Amino acid sequence: MKKILLAMLLFFVAVYFILTHYFGDVQINKYDSKAAAQEEQAIERGWIPSILPESAYEIAETHDLDTNELFGSFYYREKDEKAFMENLTLMPDMNNTLEWGNFLFHVDIEKNHVKFRNKADIR
């Protein structure tokens, strides 16, 4: 009888972990342009930074509604680089990490590629 109860308990624990890990509230979205991101209200919802350059393309973002973690990336045309970079501030001791508002950025100037994420929620 104890073995059956233990087996049932292990089964339900396993099901719980499978459901919470594989069926979380993670969303992945891709947009061809800034206009497409605006149309889907991704910027308004805070999933994409509002300082996104006008020429941004191949925009991707992944966010977890349970943990509020957010990751994304995009490419931009060189003509917007100066104006975009003027909005960012270098964070000290953070491996060339730049910040603006609630976002952190890594910019690859050679490829015109930006990776971003939201700042950790410290409580």
Summary of the structure (lengths in Angstrom):
residues: 123
radius of gyration: 19.8
end to end distance: 45.2
largest distance: 72.6
contacts: 292
relative contact order: 0.13
helix: 29%
strand: 32%
